[in-house]
C-alpha cells in the first residue's frame, strides 16, 4: 500500500515547483536536509524514482509528475479549506475578489473604502474591466461578486439592482449643439460619436434606444478616455452619469439635452447562482444594497 504524509507532499511540491532543495527549504522555513529527508521518504513509500537531477536542474519522472499533480490538488484543497474555516470563524475578515465594469469603478472604490473602514481585517482584489471579461468572470466563477450593468440572460445568476445608472450624452463646453434649444438624434448623427468598443453594454444600449449608427472609426475602451476625447473636442461622448459627476460640476464637459437621454438603466451586483458566497462577500453585497438607493444616483 502506498502511503505519504502532508509534509512529504508539501516538500516534494516545493522542490519540483522551485527547482531545488535550497529554494524549497527557504520557502518552507526548514533546513535543506529536512526537505531532502521528506522527499526521500516519499520516494521510498511510493517505491519508485520521483525525480532526476541533471547538474542543478531537478525534473520529475513520469511517476513524479503524477505525484506532483496529486500534491498540487491536495495542497490547494487544504489551503482553500483553511481559508473557508478561517472566514467562518472570523466573518469580519476574509478576502474579496471583485470584478467591476470600468464605468462603475469610481463609485465602487468609494463603497469599498467605506466598507474597509468597518471591516479593517478584510482584504480585496478589484478587477476593473470590460463587459466581455465580466461575463467570462461570471461563467468561470473567478470573482466572488461582479458589479455591472444589465446582467446576461444565458448564465444562471443571482442579481440585485441597487442603483440607477443614467446614460448621458456629453460634449465640449464650446460645442455648437449646446446653443440649440432642442437637439435631436439627427443632429447627433452629423457629429463624430465617441463610444465604447463593440460588445460593450453602453454601446448596445445606445444603439437599441436611439438607432444611431456608430460609423466613426474611433472606438475607445475606457470611460476615462472617452471623457478626455470629449474634452479635447474630438466629438460627442456617451457615458454613465455616475462616472463624470466631478467633470460636470467643474464644467470641464457639458451634458447635452437630447431625447431620449438620459437613458435610465440600473447597476447590479451579481454572482453565479451555483457559487457559495463567503461571509465577507455576503456582508459586502448587503452593504452595497443597504447603502445605495435604487431610485437615486450615487
C-alpha positions in Angstrom: 0.0 0.0 0.0 1.3 3.5 -0.9 1.4 5.9 2.0 2.5 9.5 2.2 2.2 12.4 4.6 1.2 16.1 4.0 4.8 17.1 5.0 6.1 14.9 2.2 3.7 16.3 -0.4 4.4 19.9 0.6 8.2 19.3 0.4 8.0 17.5 -2.9 5.7 20.1 -4.5 8.0 22.9 -3.4 11.2 21.1 -4.7 9.7 20.5 -8.1 8.0 23.9 -8.5 11.1 25.9 -7.3 13.6 23.6 -8.9 15.8 22.7 -6.0 16.0 21.7 -2.3 17.6 25.0 -1.2 14.8 27.2 -2.6 12.2 24.8 -1.2 13.8 24.9 2.3 13.7 28.7 2.3 10.0 28.8 1.3 9.0 26.2 3.8 11.2 27.7 6.6 13.0 24.4 7.4 16.5 23.1 6.8 17.6 21.7 3.4 18.4 18.3 5.0 14.8 18.2 6.4 13.3 18.8 2.9 15.6 16.2 1.4 14.6 13.7 4.1 10.8 14.2 3.5 11.3 13.8 -0.3 13.5 10.7 0.2 10.9 9.1 2.5 8.1 9.9 0.0 10.2 8.2 -2.8 10.7 5.2 -0.5 7.0 5.0 0.3 6.0 5.2 -3.4 8.6 2.6 -4.3 9.6 4.4 -7.5 12.0 7.1 -8.6 10.3 10.5 -8.5 12.9 12.9 -9.9 16.1 13.2 -11.9 19.0 15.6 -11.1 21.0 16.9 -14.0 23.5 19.4 -12.7 21.5 21.9 -10.8 18.3 21.0 -12.6 15.7 18.8 -10.9 12.9 17.4 -13.1 10.1 14.9 -12.2 10.0 11.4 -13.7 6.7 10.1 -15.1 5.6 8.8 -11.7 6.9 12.0 -10.2 4.7 14.1 -12.4 1.7 12.1 -11.2 2.7 12.6 -7.5 3.3 16.3 -8.2 -0.2 16.7 -9.6 -1.6 14.9 -6.6 0.4 17.2 -4.3 -0.9 20.3 -6.1 -4.5 19.2 -5.8 -4.2 18.2 -2.2 -2.4 21.4 -1.1 -4.8 23.6 -3.0 -7.8 21.9 -1.4 -6.3 22.0 2.0 -5.4 25.7 1.8 -8.8 26.6 0.5 -10.4 24.6 3.3 -8.2 26.6 5.8 -9.4 29.9 4.2 -13.1 28.8 4.4 -12.8 27.8 8.0 -11.0 31.0 8.9 -13.7 33.0 7.2 -16.4 31.1 9.1 -14.6 31.6 12.5 -13.7 35.3 11.6 -16.6 36.6 9.5 -15.2 40.2 9.7 -12.1 39.2 7.8 -11.6 37.2 4.6 -10.7 38.1 1.1 -13.0 39.5 -1.6 -12.4 39.0 -5.4 -14.5 41.7 -7.2 -14.9 42.3 -10.9 -16.2 45.7 -11.9 -17.3 47.4 -15.1 -15.0 50.3 -16.0 -17.8 52.8 -15.7 -18.6 51.6 -12.1 -15.1 51.8 -10.8 -15.3 55.3 -9.3 -18.3 54.7 -7.0 -17.3 51.1 -6.3 -14.0 52.3 -5.0 -15.8 54.7 -2.7 -18.1 51.9 -1.3 -15.1 49.6 -0.8 -13.2 52.3 1.1 -16.1 52.8 3.4 -16.6 49.0 3.8 -12.9 48.6 4.6 -13.2 51.1 7.5 -15.9 49.0 9.0 -14.1 45.7 8.4 -10.4 46.6 8.5 -9.2 42.9 8.6 -10.7 42.1 5.2 -8.6 42.2 2.0 -9.8 42.6 -1.6 -8.7 42.5 -5.2 -10.6 44.5 -7.7 -10.5 43.8 -11.4 -11.8 46.8 -13.4 -12.6 45.5 -16.9 -14.9 45.4 -19.9 -18.2 43.6 -20.3 -16.7 40.6 -22.2 -14.3 40.0 -19.3 -17.0 40.4 -16.7 -19.1 37.7 -18.5 -16.1 35.4 -18.5 -15.6 36.0 -14.8 -19.2 35.0 -14.2 -19.1 31.9 -16.3 -15.9 30.7 -14.7 -16.8 31.9 -11.2 -13.5 33.7 -11.0 -15.0 36.6 -9.0 -17.0 36.4 -5.8 -19.1 39.4 -6.9 -19.5 41.3 -10.1 -20.7 44.9 -10.4 -22.1 45.6 -13.9 -24.9 46.9 -16.0 -27.6 44.7 -17.4 -26.8 41.0 -16.5 -26.8 38.4 -19.2 -29.7 36.1 -19.6 -27.8 33.0 -20.7 -25.9 32.4 -17.4 -27.6 31.2 -14.1 -27.1 34.3 -11.9 -28.4 35.9 -8.7 -28.7 39.6 -9.5 -29.7 42.6 -7.3 -30.3 46.0 -8.7 -29.0 48.6 -6.3 -28.8 52.0 -8.0 -29.9 53.9 -11.1 -27.4 54.1 -13.9 -28.2 57.1 -16.1 -26.5 57.1 -19.5 -26.0 60.7 -20.9 -24.5 62.4 -23.9 -21.6 64.8 -23.2 -19.9 67.5 -25.3 -17.1 70.0 -25.1 -18.2 73.2 -23.4 -17.9 75.1 -26.7 -19.7 72.6 -28.9 -22.3 74.4 -31.1 -25.0 71.9 -30.2 -25.2 73.4 -26.7 -26.5 76.6 -28.2 -29.5 74.9 -29.8 -32.8 74.9 -27.9 -33.6 71.4 -29.0 -31.0 68.8 -30.0 -32.2 65.8 -31.9 -30.8 62.4 -32.8 -30.5 63.6 -36.3 -28.2 66.4 -35.0 -26.1 63.8 -33.2 -25.8 61.7 -36.3 -23.9 64.5 -38.0 -21.3 64.6 -35.2 -18.3 62.4 -34.5 -19.7 59.9 -32.0 -17.3 58.6 -29.4 -18.3 55.4 -27.7 -17.0 52.1 -26.2 -15.9 49.1 -28.2 -18.3 46.7 -30.0 -20.0 44.5 -27.4 -19.9 47.0 -24.5 -23.1 47.5 -22.5 -23.0 51.3 -23.1 -22.8 50.9 -26.9 -25.5 48.2 -27.0 -27.9 50.4 -25.0 -27.3 53.5 -27.2 -27.9 51.5 -30.4 -31.0 49.9 -29.0 -32.6 53.2 -27.8 -31.5 55.7 -30.5 -30.8 53.7 -33.6 -27.6 55.7 -34.0 -25.1 54.1 -36.4 -21.5 54.4 -35.0 -19.8 54.9 -38.3 -16.8 56.6 -36.8 -13.6 54.6 -36.8 -12.9 55.9 -33.3 -13.6 53.3 -30.6 -12.4 53.8 -27.0 -12.1 51.0 -24.4 -12.3 53.1 -21.3 -14.7 55.7 -19.8 -11.9 58.0 -18.8 -10.5 58.0 -22.4 -14.0 59.0 -23.7 -14.2 61.9 -21.4 -10.6 63.0 -22.3 -11.5 62.8 -26.0 -14.6 65.0 -25.5 -12.5 67.5 -23.5 -10.2 67.6 -26.5 -13.1 68.4 -28.8 -13.0 65.2 -30.8 -16.7 64.6 -30.7 -19.8 63.7 -28.7 -19.4 61.0 -26.0 -21.8 58.7 -24.2 -21.1 57.8 -20.5 -22.7 56.9 -17.2 -23.5 60.0 -15.2 -22.2 58.1 -12.2 -18.7 58.3 -13.6 -18.5 62.0 -14.6 -20.1 63.9 -11.7 -16.9 65.9 -10.9 -16.2 66.8 -14.5 -19.8 68.1 -15.0 -19.7 70.1 -11.7 -16.4 71.7 -12.8 -17.9 72.3 -16.3 -15.0 70.5 -18.0 -17.6 68.8 -20.1 -21.3 69.6 -20.6 -24.4 67.3 -20.7 -26.4 67.5 -23.9 -30.1 67.8 -23.5 -31.3 65.4 -26.2 -34.1 62.9 -26.3 -34.1 60.0 -25.2 -31.2 60.9 -22.9 -30.7 60.3 -20.1 -31.4 56.7 -20.7 -32.0 55.2 -17.3 -30.6 51.8 -16.6 -29.6 50.1 -13.3 -26.4 48.9 -11.7 -26.4 45.3 -10.5 -24.4 43.3 -8.0 -24.2 39.8 -9.4 -22.8 36.3 -8.7 -23.2 32.9 -10.2 -26.2 31.0 -8.9 -24.1 28.0 -8.0 -21.5 30.0 -6.1 -21.4 29.8 -2.3 -20.6 33.3 -1.0 -18.1 33.6 1.8 -19.3 35.5 4.9 -17.3 38.7 3.9 -18.8 38.5 0.4 -22.3 38.3 1.8 -21.5 41.3 4.1 -20.3 43.4 1.2 -23.2 42.5 -1.0 -25.7 43.5 1.7 -23.6 46.7 2.4 -24.0 47.8 -1.2 -27.7 47.2 -1.2 -28.2 48.9 2.2 -26.0 52.0 1.4 -27.3 52.9 -2.1 -30.8 53.7 -3.2 -32.3 52.2 -6.3 -34.2 55.4 -7.2 -31.2 57.8 -6.8 -27.8 58.4 -8.2 -24.7 57.9 -6.1 
